[in-house]
Amino acid sequence: MPKTPLKQKTVGEPDIQEITTTGVDNEYKYLAYLAGLELETASGTYSESVLGSLGKTNQGGTDLSIGTFTNTGRESGDVGDQGTDGSGDLAITTTDTIVYQQDATYSEPSNFRHPLYQHQVSNRTRIQEFNDTDQLELGEELAKIIYAGNYPGTFQLGTTAPSGDYDIAVANVMTDTRADDTSTVYNLYQRTSMTTGVPSAINLMAVARGTSSPFNAKTGTYKGLIVMSDAHRRETVKACLDRYLSTITSSAKPIGSYLIRTSPPSETGTWVAKGSAVDTRNIVEEENTTTLYTNINSSNHWQTTTSNPQDFFTDGISVKVGGSVVASAGPANTSDTTISGTSNGKTYTRGNAVSGAPSGSQWYEFTETDTAQTDEIKSGTTSITTYTLYVRTA
């Protein structure tokens, strides 16, 4: 556990005490709330350059890639379009979007003031300022609360905001497009407020320094103790959190680290899903080409001829397309309803009987099926990849 910061016990009085660190009145929660608000408001508007923030831009080439969204689609073609088997006109195209988590060297803000803690030395209580290690440990404690509790400053992936407490941080982080002319836009949302459950405020203490009242300078001669101003308090807890977030690297993923994965992360720690984006595409399936012949005449027909007794040379089946016989069979096959083409690799299926055939014969409508399959973009048949945003919470 980090050292316990000191707060003003009673407003308007010079008494101090340690903050409450357990139970429903855990006052670390208020410090985490302040730090979370600063994650969102430190630059006035959302900025990918704030430590721990997410974005599509690699700021200065030093940010950490947390994963890639891939949208698959078609170079051309809509649902139902066909192409020669294996042809490039139905080929898949991909669009990749890398998402980064901002990584930067810790920099102490101008309004930072060292939190105070008390400890016993030779049976006397000594009040002392946090050192760098103490600040880092406090930052970790705040990170545990922020990222496990969905405090302000945390992110969610989706098509709509989880609630009115969230605003779009990174618009259109991925667009899922499909060949049926539909698309779904996914955004990264950041929590910017807490409508309910805001922790009660506390006043942190600091050393008074400076040459004039209110003696709240950052450096100078010791003048006693003061209550931190709002600006000091906000930037102090954010600075402690920043010290901790600055330890995120490509190989070290402490609490507050984000990852985009198609399956749960294998990295150390507890990782919690914070929304998903789905990449779908209409897949290509092989499809037989079928032609229905209903305008039956002497050039296009299925003809069955039967005599009694049968005549081997005239009876049987003949199928004509464009005036040419494409399939035939002898007297033993006159009752068949399906016949293979003579040499074209096609199949013919008999349909409804029609009039007009020569005496002793019957004409039928028929269907021609080309078994040399073609590719077709199918509707309702999709390939799906789900990308999930994870954050480490413990």
Disulfide bonds with the S-S distance in Angstrom:
none
